[in-house]
Amino acid sequence: MQKGDGAVRRCERLEQIRRMDPEKDVLEIHRLWQRAGAHGDPPQQP
């Protein structure tokens, strides 16, 4: 397994959450992002 695989999967999971629930509060997405251990800001809403 590549070292970065987990981070890529977390990003994909966040994208899934956003696609399934586009109205989800941005702060909630940010909490999920931080809980996933990612650093920096989550991707901006399109």
N, CA, C and O atoms as a printed pandas DataFrame, in Angstrom:
     atom_number atom_name residue_name chain_id  residue_number  x_coord  y_coord  z_coord
0              1         N          MET        A               1    0.850   -1.197    0.000
1              2        CA          MET        A               1    0.000    0.000    0.000
2              3         C          MET        A               1    0.886    1.247    0.000
3              4         O          MET        A               1    1.857    1.331    0.753
4              5         N          GLN        A               2    0.546    2.195   -0.838
5              6        CA          GLN        A               2    1.290    3.448   -0.890
6              7         C          GLN        A               2    0.973    4.292    0.347
7              8         O          GLN        A               2   -0.123    4.207    0.902
8              9         N          LYS        A               3    1.917    5.084    0.759
9             10        CA          LYS        A               3    1.732    5.888    1.967
10            11         C          LYS        A               3    0.564    6.873    1.830
11            12         O          LYS        A               3   -0.143    7.133    2.804
12            13         N          GLY        A               4    0.363    7.417    0.637
13            14        CA          GLY        A               4   -0.668    8.429    0.444
14            15         C          GLY        A               4   -2.067    7.884    0.179
15            16         O          GLY        A               4   -3.016    8.658    0.054
16            17         N          ASP        A               5   -2.204    6.567    0.091
17            18        CA          ASP        A               5   -3.501    5.990   -0.270
18            19         C          ASP        A               5   -4.622    6.404    0.676
19            20         O          ASP        A               5   -5.732    6.703    0.237
20            21         N          GLY        A               6   -4.331    6.419    1.975
21            22        CA          GLY        A               6   -5.369    6.766    2.944
22            23         C          GLY        A               6   -5.900    8.169    2.715
23            24         O          GLY        A               6   -7.107    8.402    2.771
24            25         N          ALA        A               7   -4.986    9.112    2.455
25            26        CA          ALA        A               7   -5.405   10.494    2.245
26            27         C          ALA        A               7   -6.266   10.598    0.987
27            28         O          ALA        A               7   -7.262   11.321    0.967
28            29         N          VAL        A               8   -5.879    9.877   -0.053
29            30        CA          VAL        A               8   -6.655    9.906   -1.296
30            31         C          VAL        A               8   -8.052    9.356   -1.046
31            32         O          VAL        A               8   -9.039    9.917   -1.523
32            33         N          ARG        A               9   -8.136    8.260   -0.300
33            34        CA          ARG        A               9   -9.447    7.693   -0.003
34            35         C          ARG        A               9  -10.290    8.649    0.823
35            36         O          ARG        A               9  -11.499    8.747    0.612
36            37         N          ARG        A              10   -9.666    9.360    1.769
37            38        CA          ARG        A              10  -10.426   10.333    2.564
38            39         C          ARG        A              10  -10.986   11.416    1.662
39            40         O          ARG        A              10  -12.142   11.815    1.807
40            41         N          CYS        A              11  -10.171   11.893    0.729
41            42        CA          CYS        A              11  -10.642   12.933   -0.183
42            43         C          CYS        A              11  -11.810   12.419   -1.016
43            44         O          CYS        A              11  -12.802   13.122   -1.209
44            45         N          GLU        A              12  -11.687   11.197   -1.503
45            46        CA          GLU        A              12  -12.757   10.624   -2.317
46            47         C          GLU        A              12  -14.024   10.482   -1.483
47            48         O          GLU        A              12  -15.126   10.727   -1.975
48            49         N          ARG        A              13  -13.871   10.085   -0.220
49            50        CA          ARG        A              13  -15.023    9.932    0.664
50            51         C          ARG        A              13  -15.713   11.278    0.872
51            52         O          ARG        A              13  -16.941   11.361    0.852
52            53         N          LEU        A              14  -14.918   12.329    1.071
53            54        CA          LEU        A              14  -15.511   13.653    1.255
54            55         C          LEU        A              14  -16.252   14.088    0.008
55            56         O          LEU        A              14  -17.326   14.684    0.095
56            57         N          GLU        A              15  -15.682   13.791   -1.156
57            58        CA          GLU        A              15  -16.364   14.133   -2.405
58            59         C          GLU        A              15  -17.683   13.372   -2.497
59            60         O          GLU        A              15  -18.686   13.928   -2.944
60            61         N          GLN        A              16  -17.694   12.093   -2.076
61            62        CA          GLN        A              16  -18.930   11.309   -2.083
62            63         C          GLN        A              16  -19.975   11.956   -1.196
63            64         O          GLN        A              16  -21.132   12.103   -1.591
64            65         N          ILE        A              17  -19.562   12.345    0.012
65            66        CA          ILE        A              17  -20.495   12.968    0.953
66            67         C          ILE        A              17  -21.085   14.222    0.335
67            68         O          ILE        A              17  -22.291   14.452    0.418
68            69         N          ARG        A              18  -20.236   15.035   -0.288
69            70        CA          ARG        A              18  -20.716   16.286   -0.879
70            71         C          ARG        A              18  -21.673   16.015   -2.024
71            72         O          ARG        A              18  -22.665   16.725   -2.190
72            73         N          ARG        A              19  -21.377   14.977   -2.824
73            74        CA          ARG        A              19  -22.265   14.683   -3.956
74            75         C          ARG        A              19  -23.603   14.143   -3.468
75            76         O          ARG        A              19  -24.649   14.467   -4.031
76            77         N          MET        A              20  -23.572   13.324   -2.429
77            78        CA          MET        A              20  -24.818   12.747   -1.937
78            79         C          MET        A              20  -25.671   13.787   -1.231
79            80         O          MET        A              20  -26.899   13.716   -1.276
80            81         N          ASP        A              21  -25.036   14.746   -0.583
81            82        CA          ASP        A              21  -25.760   15.742    0.199
82            83         C          ASP        A              21  -25.173   17.123   -0.075
83            84         O          ASP        A              21  -24.474   17.683    0.770
84            85         N          PRO        A              22  -25.456   17.674   -1.260
85            86        CA          PRO        A              22  -24.843   18.948   -1.656
86            87         C          PRO        A              22  -25.223   20.102   -0.738
87            88         O          PRO        A              22  -24.565   21.142   -0.738
88            89         N          GLU        A              23  -26.293   19.916    0.051
89            90        CA          GLU        A              23  -26.727   20.985    0.941
90            91         C          GLU        A              23  -26.039   20.912    2.303
91            92         O          GLU        A              23  -26.263   21.754    3.172
92            93         N          LYS        A              24  -25.188   19.877    2.475
93            94        CA          LYS        A              24  -24.547   19.709    3.778
94            95         C          LYS        A              24  -23.770   20.974    4.145
95            96         O          LYS        A              24  -23.091   21.586    3.320
96            97         N          ASP        A              25  -23.901   21.325    5.392
97            98        CA          ASP        A              25  -23.233   22.523    5.899
98            99         C          ASP        A              25  -21.732   22.433    5.666
99           100         O          ASP        A              25  -21.110   21.406    5.938
100          101         N          VAL        A              26  -21.160   23.513    5.162
101          102        CA          VAL        A              26  -19.727   23.543    4.888
102          103         C          VAL        A              26  -18.927   23.301    6.174
103          104         O          VAL        A              26  -17.871   22.669    6.148
104          105         N          LEU        A              27  -19.440   23.806    7.289
105          106        CA          LEU        A              27  -18.737   23.587    8.560
106          107         C          LEU        A              27  -18.734   22.108    8.921
107          108         O          LEU        A              27  -17.753   21.604    9.467
108          109         N          GLU        A              28  -19.814   21.417    8.624
109          110        CA          GLU        A              28  -19.869   19.979    8.888
110          111         C          GLU        A              28  -18.841   19.255    8.027
111          112         O          GLU        A              28  -18.151   18.351    8.498
112          113         N          ILE        A              29  -18.744   19.661    6.756
113          114        CA          ILE        A              29  -17.732   19.067    5.876
114          115         C          ILE        A              29  -16.344   19.327    6.452
115          116         O          ILE        A              29  -15.485   18.445    6.450
116          117         N          HIS        A              30  -16.135   20.539    6.944
117          118        CA          HIS        A              30  -14.825   20.885    7.498
118          119         C          HIS        A              30  -14.524   20.034    8.730
119          120         O          HIS        A              30  -13.388   19.599    8.919
120          121         N          ARG        A              31  -15.539   19.792    9.574
121          122        CA          ARG        A              31  -15.335   18.936   10.749
122          123         C          ARG        A              31  -14.967   17.529   10.320
123          124         O          ARG        A              31  -14.055   16.923   10.881
124          125         N          LEU        A              32  -15.677   17.005    9.321
125          126        CA          LEU        A              32  -15.360   15.662    8.821
126          127         C          LEU        A              32  -13.936   15.626    8.283
127          128         O          LEU        A              32  -13.195   14.669    8.508
128          129         N          TRP        A              33  -13.570   16.684    7.571
129          130        CA          TRP        A              33  -12.240   16.786    6.975
130          131         C          TRP        A              33  -11.174   16.740    8.074
131          132         O          TRP        A              33  -10.196   16.000    7.975
132          133         N          GLN        A              34  -11.379   17.542    9.119
133          134        CA          GLN        A              34  -10.401   17.587   10.202
134          135         C          GLN        A              34  -10.366   16.262   10.956
135          136         O          GLN        A              34   -9.292   15.797   11.338
136          137         N          ARG        A              35  -11.528   15.651   11.173
137          138        CA          ARG        A              35  -11.594   14.385   11.892
138          139         C          ARG        A              35  -10.873   13.299   11.102
139          140         O          ARG        A              35  -10.308   12.366   11.674
140          141         N          ALA        A              36  -10.902   13.437    9.770
141          142        CA          ALA        A              36  -10.206   12.466    8.925
142          143         C          ALA        A              36   -8.690   12.632    9.009
143          144         O          ALA        A              36   -7.940   11.794    8.509
144          145         N          GLY        A              37   -8.244   13.715    9.642
145          146        CA          GLY        A              37   -6.816   13.915    9.830
146          147         C          GLY        A              37   -6.151   14.666    8.696
147          148         O          GLY        A              37   -4.925   14.760    8.642
148          149         N          ALA        A              38   -6.957   15.201    7.786
149          150        CA          ALA        A              38   -6.372   15.953    6.677
150          151         C          ALA        A              38   -5.891   17.308    7.176
151          152         O          ALA        A              38   -6.400   17.839    8.163
152          153         N          HIS        A              39   -4.917   17.849    6.488
153          154        CA          HIS        A              39   -4.385   19.146    6.872
154          155         C          HIS        A              39   -4.829   20.197    5.864
155          156         O          HIS        A              39   -5.072   19.891    4.697
156          157         N          GLY        A              40   -4.931   21.427    6.323
157          158        CA          GLY        A              40   -5.337   22.502    5.434
158          159         C          GLY        A              40   -6.848   22.559    5.300
159          160         O          GLY        A              40   -7.577   21.946    6.080
160          161         N          ASP        A              41   -7.303   23.292    4.317
161          162        CA          ASP        A              41   -8.730   23.487    4.135
162          163         C          ASP        A              41   -9.292   22.444    3.186
163          164         O          ASP        A              41   -8.592   21.971    2.291
164          165         N          PRO        A              42  -10.559   22.083    3.381
165          166        CA          PRO        A              42  -11.196   21.163    2.434
166          167         C          PRO        A              42  -11.382   21.851    1.089
167          168         O          PRO        A              42  -11.309   23.077    0.997
168          169         N          PRO        A              43  -11.622   21.062    0.047
169          170        CA          PRO        A              43  -11.868   21.672   -1.265
170          171         C          PRO        A              43  -13.050   22.625   -1.193
171          172         O          PRO        A              43  -14.029   22.352   -0.498
172          173         N          GLN        A              44  -12.967   23.722   -1.893
173          174        CA          GLN        A              44  -14.042   24.709   -1.872
174          175         C          GLN        A              44  -15.244   24.180   -2.647
175          176         O          GLN        A              44  -15.100   23.406   -3.592
176          177         N          GLN        A              45  -16.418   24.609   -2.234
177          178        CA          GLN        A              45  -17.630   24.249   -2.959
178          179         C          GLN        A              45  -17.567   24.875   -4.347
179          180         O          GLN        A              45  -17.153   26.027   -4.473
180          181         N          PRO        A              46  -17.958   24.165   -5.372
181          182        CA          PRO        A              46  -17.936   24.720   -6.735
182          183         C          PRO        A              46  -18.942   25.851   -6.904
183          184         O          PRO        A              46  -19.050   26.424   -7.988
